[in-house]
Every structure is written in structure tokens, then in C-alpha cells.
Amino acid sequence: MRPTLALTVFLATLTLAACNTTEGVGKDIKSAGGAIEKTAQDAKK
């Protein structure tokens, strides 16, 4: 029973870490998109 509990805790921790990583990547992509959009609008002027 103990190995199962340890595995469950490990997988839960891994899942939570992956969620934070995915959220960070999403923010980075959004930021890059904003920079590209600003550059395009500046070039349009």
C-alpha cells in the first residue's frame, strides 16, 4: 500500500508542476505575440 501512496503523491506533484510550466509557456507566447503585433503596427505607420 505504501508504494502506491508514494507513486500517487509523486504523480500529483508532477502534474501540478506541469500545469505551472504550461501556464508559463502560454504567457511567454502571449507576450511574444504582443511584441510582434506592436512591431507590425509600428512598421505600418
mmCIF entry with sequence, helices, sheets and N, C-alpha, C, O atoms, coordinates in Angstrom:
data_MODEL
# 
_entry.id   MODEL 
# 
_entity.id                         1 
_entity.type                       polymer 
_entity.pdbx_number_of_molecules   1 
# 
_entity_poly.entity_id                      1 
_entity_poly.type                           'polypeptide(L)' 
_entity_poly.nstd_linkage                   no 
_entity_poly.nstd_monomer                   no 
_entity_poly.pdbx_seq_one_letter_code       MRPTLALTVFLATLTLAACNTTEGVGKDIKSAGGAIEKTAQDAKK 
_entity_poly.pdbx_seq_one_letter_code_can   MRPTLALTVFLATLTLAACNTTEGVGKDIKSAGGAIEKTAQDAKK 
_entity_poly.pdbx_strand_id                 A 
# 
loop_
_entity_poly_seq.entity_id 
_entity_poly_seq.num 
_entity_poly_seq.mon_id 
_entity_poly_seq.hetero 
1 1  MET n 
1 2  ARG n 
1 3  PRO n 
1 4  THR n 
1 5  LEU n 
1 6  ALA n 
1 7  LEU n 
1 8  THR n 
1 9  VAL n 
1 10 PHE n 
1 11 LEU n 
1 12 ALA n 
1 13 THR n 
1 14 LEU n 
1 15 THR n 
1 16 LEU n 
1 17 ALA n 
1 18 ALA n 
1 19 CYS n 
1 20 ASN n 
1 21 THR n 
1 22 THR n 
1 23 GLU n 
1 24 GLY n 
1 25 VAL n 
1 26 GLY n 
1 27 LYS n 
1 28 ASP n 
1 29 ILE n 
1 30 LYS n 
1 31 SER n 
1 32 ALA n 
1 33 GLY n 
1 34 GLY n 
1 35 ALA n 
1 36 ILE n 
1 37 GLU n 
1 38 LYS n 
1 39 THR n 
1 40 ALA n 
1 41 GLN n 
1 42 ASP n 
1 43 ALA n 
1 44 LYS n 
1 45 LYS n 
# 
_struct_asym.id          A 
_struct_asym.entity_id   1 
# 
_struct_conf.conf_type_id            HELX_P 
_struct_conf.id                      HELX_P1 
_struct_conf.pdbx_PDB_helix_id       AA1 
_struct_conf.beg_label_comp_id       ARG 
_struct_conf.beg_label_asym_id       A 
_struct_conf.beg_label_seq_id        2 
_struct_conf.pdbx_beg_PDB_ins_code   ? 
_struct_conf.end_label_comp_id       LYS 
_struct_conf.end_label_asym_id       A 
_struct_conf.end_label_seq_id        44 
_struct_conf.pdbx_end_PDB_ins_code   ? 
_struct_conf.beg_auth_comp_id        ARG 
_struct_conf.beg_auth_asym_id        A 
_struct_conf.beg_auth_seq_id         2 
_struct_conf.end_auth_comp_id        LYS 
_struct_conf.end_auth_asym_id        A 
_struct_conf.end_auth_seq_id         44 
_struct_conf.pdbx_PDB_helix_class    1 
_struct_conf.details                 ? 
_struct_conf.pdbx_PDB_helix_length   43 
# 
_struct_conf_type.id          HELX_P 
_struct_conf_type.criteria    ? 
_struct_conf_type.reference   ? 
# 
loop_
_atom_site.group_PDB 
_atom_site.id 
_atom_site.type_symbol 
_atom_site.label_atom_id 
_atom_site.label_alt_id 
_atom_site.label_comp_id 
_atom_site.label_asym_id 
_atom_site.label_entity_id 
_atom_site.label_seq_id 
_atom_site.pdbx_PDB_ins_code 
_atom_site.Cartn_x 
_atom_site.Cartn_y 
_atom_site.Cartn_z 
_atom_site.occupancy 
_atom_site.B_iso_or_equiv 
_atom_site.pdbx_formal_charge 
_atom_site.auth_seq_id 
_atom_site.auth_comp_id 
_atom_site.auth_asym_id 
_atom_site.auth_atom_id 
_atom_site.pdbx_PDB_model_num 
ATOM 1   N N  . MET A 1 1  ? 0.822 -1.194 0.000   1.00 0.00 ? 1  MET A N  1 
ATOM 2   C CA . MET A 1 1  ? 0.000 0.000  0.000   1.00 0.00 ? 1  MET A CA 1 
ATOM 3   C C  . MET A 1 1  ? 0.871 1.265  0.000   1.00 0.00 ? 1  MET A C  1 
ATOM 4   O O  . MET A 1 1  ? 0.503 2.254  -0.633  1.00 0.00 ? 1  MET A O  1 
ATOM 5   N N  . ARG A 1 2  ? 1.986 1.254  0.677   1.00 0.00 ? 2  ARG A N  1 
ATOM 6   C CA . ARG A 1 2  ? 2.838 2.435  0.750   1.00 0.00 ? 2  ARG A CA 1 
ATOM 7   C C  . ARG A 1 2  ? 3.413 2.834  -0.602  1.00 0.00 ? 2  ARG A C  1 
ATOM 8   O O  . ARG A 1 2  ? 3.420 4.023  -0.921  1.00 0.00 ? 2  ARG A O  1 
ATOM 9   N N  . PRO A 1 3  ? 3.896 1.890  -1.413  1.00 0.00 ? 3  PRO A N  1 
ATOM 10  C CA . PRO A 1 3  ? 4.420 2.292  -2.726  1.00 0.00 ? 3  PRO A CA 1 
ATOM 11  C C  . PRO A 1 3  ? 3.355 2.962  -3.591  1.00 0.00 ? 3  PRO A C  1 
ATOM 12  O O  . PRO A 1 3  ? 3.659 3.874  -4.361  1.00 0.00 ? 3  PRO A O  1 
ATOM 13  N N  . THR A 1 4  ? 2.122 2.515  -3.466  1.00 0.00 ? 4  THR A N  1 
ATOM 14  C CA . THR A 1 4  ? 1.031 3.115  -4.235  1.00 0.00 ? 4  THR A CA 1 
ATOM 15  C C  . THR A 1 4  ? 0.808 4.561  -3.801  1.00 0.00 ? 4  THR A C  1 
ATOM 16  O O  . THR A 1 4  ? 0.610 5.441  -4.638  1.00 0.00 ? 4  THR A O  1 
ATOM 17  N N  . LEU A 1 5  ? 0.840 4.801  -2.505  1.00 0.00 ? 5  LEU A N  1 
ATOM 18  C CA . LEU A 1 5  ? 0.666 6.158  -1.989  1.00 0.00 ? 5  LEU A CA 1 
ATOM 19  C C  . LEU A 1 5  ? 1.816 7.056  -2.444  1.00 0.00 ? 5  LEU A C  1 
ATOM 20  O O  . LEU A 1 5  ? 1.591 8.192  -2.859  1.00 0.00 ? 5  LEU A O  1 
ATOM 21  N N  . ALA A 1 6  ? 3.026 6.556  -2.367  1.00 0.00 ? 6  ALA A N  1 
ATOM 22  C CA . ALA A 1 6  ? 4.185 7.334  -2.800  1.00 0.00 ? 6  ALA A CA 1 
ATOM 23  C C  . ALA A 1 6  ? 4.092 7.661  -4.286  1.00 0.00 ? 6  ALA A C  1 
ATOM 24  O O  . ALA A 1 6  ? 4.395 8.781  -4.698  1.00 0.00 ? 6  ALA A O  1 
ATOM 25  N N  . LEU A 1 7  ? 3.679 6.699  -5.079  1.00 0.00 ? 7  LEU A N  1 
ATOM 26  C CA . LEU A 1 7  ? 3.528 6.923  -6.515  1.00 0.00 ? 7  LEU A CA 1 
ATOM 27  C C  . LEU A 1 7  ? 2.440 7.953  -6.793  1.00 0.00 ? 7  LEU A C  1 
ATOM 28  O O  . LEU A 1 7  ? 2.599 8.799  -7.673  1.00 0.00 ? 7  LEU A O  1 
ATOM 29  N N  . THR A 1 8  ? 1.347 7.890  -6.060  1.00 0.00 ? 8  THR A N  1 
ATOM 30  C CA . THR A 1 8  ? 0.253 8.843  -6.234  1.00 0.00 ? 8  THR A CA 1 
ATOM 31  C C  . THR A 1 8  ? 0.712 10.264 -5.903  1.00 0.00 ? 8  THR A C  1 
ATOM 32  O O  . THR A 1 8  ? 0.414 11.203 -6.641  1.00 0.00 ? 8  THR A O  1 
ATOM 33  N N  . VAL A 1 9  ? 1.430 10.416 -4.804  1.00 0.00 ? 9  VAL A N  1 
ATOM 34  C CA . VAL A 1 9  ? 1.936 11.734 -4.416  1.00 0.00 ? 9  VAL A CA 1 
ATOM 35  C C  . VAL A 1 9  ? 2.921 12.252 -5.463  1.00 0.00 ? 9  VAL A C  1 
ATOM 36  O O  . VAL A 1 9  ? 2.884 13.427 -5.827  1.00 0.00 ? 9  VAL A O  1 
ATOM 37  N N  . PHE A 1 10 ? 3.790 11.386 -5.939  1.00 0.00 ? 10 PHE A N  1 
ATOM 38  C CA . PHE A 1 10 ? 4.757 11.774 -6.965  1.00 0.00 ? 10 PHE A CA 1 
ATOM 39  C C  . PHE A 1 10 ? 4.052 12.235 -8.237  1.00 0.00 ? 10 PHE A C  1 
ATOM 40  O O  . PHE A 1 10 ? 4.406 13.270 -8.801  1.00 0.00 ? 10 PHE A O  1 
ATOM 41  N N  . LEU A 1 11 ? 3.069 11.482 -8.686  1.00 0.00 ? 11 LEU A N  1 
ATOM 42  C CA . LEU A 1 11 ? 2.350 11.841 -9.915  1.00 0.00 ? 11 LEU A CA 1 
ATOM 43  C C  . LEU A 1 11 ? 1.553 13.132 -9.743  1.00 0.00 ? 11 LEU A C  1 
ATOM 44  O O  . LEU A 1 11 ? 1.462 13.933 -10.674 1.00 0.00 ? 11 LEU A O  1 
ATOM 45  N N  . ALA A 1 12 ? 0.978 13.338 -8.562  1.00 0.00 ? 12 ALA A N  1 
ATOM 46  C CA . ALA A 1 12 ? 0.238 14.578 -8.304  1.00 0.00 ? 12 ALA A CA 1 
ATOM 47  C C  . ALA A 1 12 ? 1.182 15.780 -8.350  1.00 0.00 ? 12 ALA A C  1 
ATOM 48  O O  . ALA A 1 12 ? 0.839 16.821 -8.910  1.00 0.00 ? 12 ALA A O  1 
ATOM 49  N N  . THR A 1 13 ? 2.355 15.634 -7.768  1.00 0.00 ? 13 THR A N  1 
ATOM 50  C CA . THR A 1 13 ? 3.351 16.707 -7.788  1.00 0.00 ? 13 THR A CA 1 
ATOM 51  C C  . THR A 1 13 ? 3.803 17.001 -9.210  1.00 0.00 ? 13 THR A C  1 
ATOM 52  O O  . THR A 1 13 ? 3.928 18.161 -9.604  1.00 0.00 ? 13 THR A O  1 
ATOM 53  N N  . LEU A 1 14 ? 4.042 15.964 -9.964  1.00 0.00 ? 14 LEU A N  1 
ATOM 54  C CA . LEU A 1 14 ? 4.459 16.115 -11.354 1.00 0.00 ? 14 LEU A CA 1 
ATOM 55  C C  . LEU A 1 14 ? 3.383 16.820 -12.175 1.00 0.00 ? 14 LEU A C  1 
ATOM 56  O O  . LEU A 1 14 ? 3.691 17.677 -13.004 1.00 0.00 ? 14 LEU A O  1 
ATOM 57  N N  . THR A 1 15 ? 2.134 16.463 -11.945 1.00 0.00 ? 15 THR A N  1 
ATOM 58  C CA . THR A 1 15 ? 1.018 17.078 -12.669 1.00 0.00 ? 15 THR A CA 1 
ATOM 59  C C  . THR A 1 15 ? 0.915 18.566 -12.347 1.00 0.00 ? 15 THR A C  1 
ATOM 60  O O  . THR A 1 15 ? 0.729 19.388 -13.244 1.00 0.00 ? 15 THR A O  1 
ATOM 61  N N  . LEU A 1 16 ? 1.035 18.910 -11.073 1.00 0.00 ? 16 LEU A N  1 
ATOM 62  C CA . LEU A 1 16 ? 0.961 20.323 -10.688 1.00 0.00 ? 16 LEU A CA 1 
ATOM 63  C C  . LEU A 1 16 ? 2.118 21.119 -11.272 1.00 0.00 ? 16 LEU A C  1 
ATOM 64  O O  . LEU A 1 16 ? 1.933 22.260 -11.694 1.00 0.00 ? 16 LEU A O  1 
ATOM 65  N N  . ALA A 1 17 ? 3.289 20.540 -11.300 1.00 0.00 ? 17 ALA A N  1 
ATOM 66  C CA . ALA A 1 17 ? 4.446 21.220 -11.891 1.00 0.00 ? 17 ALA A CA 1 
ATOM 67  C C  . ALA A 1 17 ? 4.237 21.428 -13.388 1.00 0.00 ? 17 ALA A C  1 
ATOM 68  O O  . ALA A 1 17 ? 4.598 22.474 -13.926 1.00 0.00 ? 17 ALA A O  1 
ATOM 69  N N  . ALA A 1 18 ? 3.666 20.451 -14.051 1.00 0.00 ? 18 ALA A N  1 
ATOM 70  C CA . ALA A 1 18 ? 3.410 20.565 -15.492 1.00 0.00 ? 18 ALA A CA 1 
ATOM 71  C C  . ALA A 1 18 ? 2.405 21.676 -15.770 1.00 0.00 ? 18 ALA A C  1 
ATOM 72  O O  . ALA A 1 18 ? 2.536 22.395 -16.761 1.00 0.00 ? 18 ALA A O  1 
ATOM 73  N N  . CYS A 1 19 ? 1.410 21.821 -14.912 1.00 0.00 ? 19 CYS A N  1 
ATOM 74  C CA . CYS A 1 19 ? 0.417 22.885 -15.104 1.00 0.00 ? 19 CYS A CA 1 
ATOM 75  C C  . CYS A 1 19 ? 1.080 24.255 -15.018 1.00 0.00 ? 19 CYS A C  1 
ATOM 76  O O  . CYS A 1 19 ? 0.797 25.133 -15.833 1.00 0.00 ? 19 CYS A O  1 
ATOM 77  N N  . ASN A 1 20 ? 1.952 24.442 -14.046 1.00 0.00 ? 20 ASN A N  1 
ATOM 78  C CA . ASN A 1 20 ? 2.654 25.725 -13.927 1.00 0.00 ? 20 ASN A CA 1 
ATOM 79  C C  . ASN A 1 20 ? 3.539 25.974 -15.128 1.00 0.00 ? 20 ASN A C  1 
ATOM 80  O O  . ASN A 1 20 ? 3.622 27.103 -15.610 1.00 0.00 ? 20 ASN A O  1 
ATOM 81  N N  . THR A 1 21 ? 4.197 24.950 -15.618 1.00 0.00 ? 21 THR A N  1 
ATOM 82  C CA . THR A 1 21 ? 5.065 25.094 -16.780 1.00 0.00 ? 21 THR A CA 1 
ATOM 83  C C  . THR A 1 21 ? 4.245 25.478 -18.006 1.00 0.00 ? 21 THR A C  1 
ATOM 84  O O  . THR A 1 21 ? 4.641 26.359 -18.769 1.00 0.00 ? 21 THR A O  1 
ATOM 85  N N  . THR A 1 22 ? 3.117 24.828 -18.195 1.00 0.00 ? 22 THR A N  1 
ATOM 86  C CA . THR A 1 22 ? 2.247 25.123 -19.331 1.00 0.00 ? 22 THR A CA 1 
ATOM 87  C C  . THR A 1 22 ? 1.723 26.551 -19.249 1.00 0.00 ? 22 THR A C  1 
ATOM 88  O O  . THR A 1 22 ? 1.648 27.247 -20.262 1.00 0.00 ? 22 THR A O  1 
ATOM 89  N N  . GLU A 1 23 ? 1.364 26.982 -18.059 1.00 0.00 ? 23 GLU A N  1 
ATOM 90  C CA . GLU A 1 23 ? 0.876 28.349 -17.890 1.00 0.00 ? 23 GLU A CA 1 
ATOM 91  C C  . GLU A 1 23 ? 1.974 29.353 -18.235 1.00 0.00 ? 23 GLU A C  1 
ATOM 92  O O  . GLU A 1 23 ? 1.709 30.369 -18.876 1.00 0.00 ? 23 GLU A O  1 
ATOM 93  N N  . GLY A 1 24 ? 3.187 29.073 -17.816 1.00 0.00 ? 24 GLY A N  1 
ATOM 94  C CA . GLY A 1 24 ? 4.314 29.960 -18.116 1.00 0.00 ? 24 GLY A CA 1 
ATOM 95  C C  . GLY A 1 24 ? 4.589 30.050 -19.605 1.00 0.00 ? 24 GLY A C  1 
ATOM 96  O O  . GLY A 1 24 ? 4.863 31.130 -20.128 1.00 0.00 ? 24 GLY A O  1 
ATOM 97  N N  . VAL A 1 25 ? 4.516 28.917 -20.286 1.00 0.00 ? 25 VAL A N  1 
ATOM 98  C CA . VAL A 1 25 ? 4.722 28.907 -21.738 1.00 0.00 ? 25 VAL A CA 1 
ATOM 99  C C  . VAL A 1 25 ? 3.634 29.725 -22.415 1.00 0.00 ? 25 VAL A C  1 
ATOM 100 O O  . VAL A 1 25 ? 3.912 30.475 -23.350 1.00 0.00 ? 25 VAL A O  1 
ATOM 101 N N  . GLY A 1 26 ? 2.414 29.588 -21.959 1.00 0.00 ? 26 GLY A N  1 
ATOM 102 C CA . GLY A 1 26 ? 1.306 30.360 -22.524 1.00 0.00 ? 26 GLY A CA 1 
ATOM 103 C C  . GLY A 1 26 ? 1.527 31.857 -22.381 1.00 0.00 ? 26 GLY A C  1 
ATOM 104 O O  . GLY A 1 26 ? 1.253 32.625 -23.303 1.00 0.00 ? 26 GLY A O  1 
ATOM 105 N N  . LYS A 1 27 ? 2.021 32.264 -21.228 1.00 0.00 ? 27 LYS A N  1 
ATOM 106 C CA . LYS A 1 27 ? 2.302 33.693 -21.011 1.00 0.00 ? 27 LYS A CA 1 
ATOM 107 C C  . LYS A 1 27 ? 3.432 34.168 -21.919 1.00 0.00 ? 27 LYS A C  1 
ATOM 108 O O  . LYS A 1 27 ? 3.375 35.272 -22.461 1.00 0.00 ? 27 LYS A O  1 
ATOM 109 N N  . ASP A 1 28 ? 4.456 33.335 -22.083 1.00 0.00 ? 28 ASP A N  1 
ATOM 110 C CA . ASP A 1 28 ? 5.572 33.701 -22.959 1.00 0.00 ? 28 ASP A CA 1 
ATOM 111 C C  . ASP A 1 28 ? 5.111 33.865 -24.401 1.00 0.00 ? 28 ASP A C  1 
ATOM 112 O O  . ASP A 1 28 ? 5.511 34.812 -25.078 1.00 0.00 ? 28 ASP A O  1 
ATOM 113 N N  . ILE A 1 29 ? 4.275 32.953 -24.871 1.00 0.00 ? 29 ILE A N  1 
ATOM 114 C CA . ILE A 1 29 ? 3.768 33.021 -26.247 1.00 0.00 ? 29 ILE A CA 1 
ATOM 115 C C  . ILE A 1 29 ? 2.896 34.260 -26.421 1.00 0.00 ? 29 ILE A C  1 
ATOM 116 O O  . ILE A 1 29 ? 2.978 34.940 -27.444 1.00 0.00 ? 29 ILE A O  1 
ATOM 117 N N  . LYS A 1 30 ? 2.070 34.552 -25.433 1.00 0.00 ? 30 LYS A N  1 
ATOM 118 C CA . LYS A 1 30 ? 1.207 35.729 -25.497 1.00 0.00 ? 30 LYS A CA 1 
ATOM 119 C C  . LYS A 1 30 ? 2.052 37.005 -25.544 1.00 0.00 ? 30 LYS A C  1 
ATOM 120 O O  . LYS A 1 30 ? 1.750 37.929 -26.299 1.00 0.00 ? 30 LYS A O  1 
ATOM 121 N N  . SER A 1 31 ? 3.097 37.046 -24.741 1.00 0.00 ? 31 SER A N  1 
ATOM 122 C CA . SER A 1 31 ? 3.991 38.203 -24.716 1.00 0.00 ? 31 SER A CA 1 
ATOM 123 C C  . SER A 1 31 ? 4.697 38.382 -26.057 1.00 0.00 ? 31 SER A C  1 
ATOM 124 O O  . SER A 1 31 ? 4.807 39.499 -26.564 1.00 0.00 ? 31 SER A O  1 
ATOM 125 N N  . ALA A 1 32 ? 5.171 37.286 -26.624 1.00 0.00 ? 32 ALA A N  1 
ATOM 126 C CA . ALA A 1 32 ? 5.845 37.349 -27.929 1.00 0.00 ? 32 ALA A CA 1 
ATOM 127 C C  . ALA A 1 32 ? 4.871 37.816 -29.007 1.00 0.00 ? 32 ALA A C  1 
ATOM 128 O O  . ALA A 1 32 ? 5.241 38.604 -29.877 1.00 0.00 ? 32 ALA A O  1 
ATOM 129 N N  . GLY A 1 33 ? 3.644 37.340 -28.955 1.00 0.00 ? 33 GLY A N  1 
ATOM 130 C CA . GLY A 1 33 ? 2.630 37.761 -29.925 1.00 0.00 ? 33 GLY A CA 1 
ATOM 131 C C  . GLY A 1 33 ? 2.350 39.252 -29.823 1.00 0.00 ? 33 GLY A C  1 
ATOM 132 O O  . GLY A 1 33 ? 2.179 39.928 -30.837 1.00 0.00 ? 33 GLY A O  1 
ATOM 133 N N  . GLY A 1 34 ? 2.303 39.762 -28.597 1.00 0.00 ? 34 GLY A N  1 
ATOM 134 C CA . GLY A 1 34 ? 2.094 41.190 -28.394 1.00 0.00 ? 34 GLY A CA 1 
ATOM 135 C C  . GLY A 1 34 ? 3.242 42.015 -28.960 1.00 0.00 ? 34 GLY A C  1 
ATOM 136 O O  . GLY A 1 34 ? 3.023 43.071 -29.551 1.00 0.00 ? 34 GLY A O  1 
ATOM 137 N N  . ALA A 1 35 ? 4.457 41.533 -28.777 1.00 0.00 ? 35 ALA A N  1 
ATOM 138 C CA . ALA A 1 35 ? 5.627 42.244 -29.304 1.00 0.00 ? 35 ALA A CA 1 
ATOM 139 C C  . ALA A 1 35 ? 5.615 42.252 -30.828 1.00 0.00 ? 35 ALA A C  1 
ATOM 140 O O  . ALA A 1 35 ? 5.935 43.267 -31.447 1.00 0.00 ? 35 ALA A O  1 
ATOM 141 N N  . ILE A 1 36 ? 5.252 41.142 -31.425 1.00 0.00 ? 36 ILE A N  1 
ATOM 142 C CA . ILE A 1 36 ? 5.177 41.060 -32.892 1.00 0.00 ? 36 ILE A CA 1 
ATOM 143 C C  . ILE A 1 36 ? 4.098 41.998 -33.415 1.00 0.00 ? 36 ILE A C  1 
ATOM 144 O O  . ILE A 1 36 ? 4.293 42.688 -34.416 1.00 0.00 ? 36 ILE A O  1 
ATOM 145 N N  . GLU A 1 37 ? 2.954 42.019 -32.729 1.00 0.00 ? 37 GLU A N  1 
ATOM 146 C CA . GLU A 1 37 ? 1.858 42.894 -33.151 1.00 0.00 ? 37 GLU A CA 1 
ATOM 147 C C  . GLU A 1 37 ? 2.274 44.366 -33.060 1.00 0.00 ? 37 GLU A C  1 
ATOM 148 O O  . GLU A 1 37 ? 1.970 45.152 -33.958 1.00 0.00 ? 37 GLU A O  1 
ATOM 149 N N  . LYS A 1 38 ? 2.966 44.740 -31.982 1.00 0.00 ? 38 LYS A N  1 
ATOM 150 C CA . LYS A 1 38 ? 3.420 46.124 -31.824 1.00 0.00 ? 38 LYS A CA 1 
ATOM 151 C C  . LYS A 1 38 ? 4.411 46.499 -32.921 1.00 0.00 ? 38 LYS A C  1 
ATOM 152 O O  . LYS A 1 38 ? 4.335 47.591 -33.484 1.00 0.00 ? 38 LYS A O  1 
ATOM 153 N N  . THR A 1 39 ? 5.329 45.603 -33.223 1.00 0.00 ? 39 THR A N  1 
ATOM 154 C CA . THR A 1 39 ? 6.310 45.858 -34.278 1.00 0.00 ? 39 THR A CA 1 
ATOM 155 C C  . THR A 1 39 ? 5.616 46.036 -35.623 1.00 0.00 ? 39 THR A C  1 
ATOM 156 O O  . THR A 1 39 ? 5.984 46.914 -36.402 1.00 0.00 ? 39 THR A O  1 
ATOM 157 N N  . ALA A 1 40 ? 4.624 45.214 -35.893 1.00 0.00 ? 40 ALA A N  1 
ATOM 158 C CA . ALA A 1 40 ? 3.889 45.313 -37.156 1.00 0.00 ? 40 ALA A CA 1 
ATOM 159 C C  . ALA A 1 40 ? 3.137 46.638 -37.246 1.00 0.00 ? 40 ALA A C  1 
ATOM 160 O O  . ALA A 1 40 ? 3.097 47.261 -38.307 1.00 0.00 ? 40 ALA A O  1 
ATOM 161 N N  . GLN A 1 41 ? 2.545 47.067 -36.140 1.00 0.00 ? 41 GLN A N  1 
ATOM 162 C CA . GLN A 1 41 ? 1.812 48.332 -36.155 1.00 0.00 ? 41 GLN A CA 1 
ATOM 163 C C  . GLN A 1 41 ? 2.767 49.517 -36.294 1.00 0.00 ? 41 GLN A C  1 
ATOM 164 O O  . GLN A 1 41 ? 2.446 50.499 -36.963 1.00 0.00 ? 41 GLN A O  1 
ATOM 165 N N  . ASP A 1 42 ? 3.941 49.425 -35.660 1.00 0.00 ? 42 ASP A N  1 
ATOM 166 C CA . ASP A 1 42 ? 4.937 50.495 -35.801 1.00 0.00 ? 42 ASP A CA 1 
ATOM 167 C C  . ASP A 1 42 ? 5.438 50.584 -37.245 1.00 0.00 ? 42 ASP A C  1 
ATOM 168 O O  . ASP A 1 42 ? 5.666 51.682 -37.753 1.00 0.00 ? 42 ASP A O  1 
ATOM 169 N N  . ALA A 1 43 ? 5.607 49.456 -37.897 1.00 0.00 ? 43 ALA A N  1 
ATOM 170 C CA . ALA A 1 43 ? 6.077 49.430 -39.285 1.00 0.00 ? 43 ALA A CA 1 
ATOM 171 C C  . ALA A 1 43 ? 5.009 49.973 -40.231 1.00 0.00 ? 43 ALA A C  1 
ATOM 172 O O  . ALA A 1 43 ? 5.324 50.496 -41.300 1.00 0.00 ? 43 ALA A O  1 
ATOM 173 N N  . LYS A 1 44 ? 3.758 49.847 -39.834 1.00 0.00 ? 44 LYS A N  1 
ATOM 174 C CA . LYS A 1 44 ? 2.636 50.298 -40.654 1.00 0.00 ? 44 LYS A CA 1 
ATOM 175 C C  . LYS A 1 44 ? 2.562 51.830 -40.706 1.00 0.00 ? 44 LYS A C  1 
ATOM 176 O O  . LYS A 1 44 ? 2.079 52.394 -41.688 1.00 0.00 ? 44 LYS A O  1 
ATOM 177 N N  . LYS A 1 45 ? 3.034 52.496 -39.661 1.00 0.00 ? 45 LYS A N  1 
ATOM 178 C CA . LYS A 1 45 ? 2.930 53.969 -39.552 1.00 0.00 ? 45 LYS A CA 1 
ATOM 179 C C  . LYS A 1 45 ? 3.785 54.690 -40.534 1.00 0.00 ? 45 LYS A C  1 
ATOM 180 O O  . LYS A 1 45 ? 3.797 55.921 -40.556 1.00 0.00 ? 45 LYS A O  1 
# 
